[in-house]
Amino acid sequence: MAQILLAEDDESLRRFLAAALAKAGHHVTDFGDGTSAYECLKEIRFDLLLTDIVMPGMDGIELAKRAADMDAGLKIMFITGFAAVALHPSSQAPKQAKVLSKPFHLREIVQEVERMIAA
């Protein structure tokens, strides 16, 4: 069972993702913005940060950079409709981060999370 921090501003998607990951046996803490997720990261250790890129306030790339600075072993996955942004070198996204493009099936994201946790 992994401790997963989920940051996604689309409430219905966040709810579905959290439920699917919990059903797969993971403990999920979720937030609708990067700032709240970052505040939680300061208090609790997670195995995986699963974050959207485009969010109000602190975006997912900034959240991921700060998270990686705090915990170099933290696994990071972006879920986004803007994969090119995350992959562009100027974004300064953590190099070890995985990018999963929207739209995706819940089964697909659960499988990718399982792979990342096992690695």
Secondary structure, 3 states (H helix, E strand, C coil): CCEEEEECCCHHHHHHHHHHHHHCCCEEEEECCHHHHHHHHCCCCCCEEEECCCCCCCCHHHHHHHHHHHCCCCEEEEEECCHHHHHCHHHCCCCCCEEEECCCCHHHHHHHHHHHHHC
